[in-house]
Amino acid sequence: QIREAFFELPDEQRSALHLVAIEGLTYEQAAKAIGVPLGTLMSRIGRARAALREMEDNAPARAKNHLRIVRGEP
């Protein structure tokens, strides 16, 4: 589920988060690698993390909806 949510992020957010969280670059290194100011990189990472948290919070609701469909309820 987290993998799917990660790939649902906008490209700019996904790239920024990937460089820092997966590749282990510092914020400064990641900002330089993608050619943006440090503040921009930090904003993108913050928005990406917030989006992932929101997707996680909404996951149980999605599962419940899937169960309703399986049971044939409206």
N, C-alpha and C positions, 0 to 999 in steps of 0.2 A: 504494500500500500504506500509506503513512504517513497518507494522508487517511482511509482506512478505519479504521486503528488509532486515529486521533484521535477519530473518531465512536463508537468502542467504549468510550471512557472514560466513567465516570460523569459526569453533568451538572455536579456541583460542581467536579470536577477539570478538565473540559474548559473550563468558563467561566473558571476562574482562569488556566489556561494560555493561553487565547485572549487575555485582556485584557493579559497581560504579554508573551507571545511574538509575538503577531500585531498587536495594537493599539498596543503600545509603551508601555503605562502602567507607571509605577513600581510596585513592590510596595505602597507606601503608597496610591497612587491606586487601584489595583485592589481592595485590601482595603476602602477606603472605598466604592467603586462597588458592591460586592456586599454590603456591610454586615457584614463579619466582621473579627475582630482580625487584625493583621498575621501573627501566628504561625500562625493557622488557614490563611490564604492560602498562606503558605510551605509548610506541610505538604501542602496540596492540590496545589500545583505539584510538590513533590518526589515525591509518590505518582504523579502523572500522568506525570512524566518516567521514573520507574522502570518504570511499566507499559508505556510506549512502548518502552523499551529491552528489556524482556522479550518483548514482541510481536515486535520486530525479531530478537532472538536465536532465537526459535522459528520465524521465517519460513522458513528453509531446510528445516526438518523438515517443514513443511506442504507445501512444493513437492515434496519427495521423495515424500510420501504421494500427492499428486496424480499424480505420474508412475507410481506403482505401479498406481493405478486405471486410468490410460490404457492401460498395458501389459497389464492384466488379471491382474496378480499379486494374491494374497490379502493 
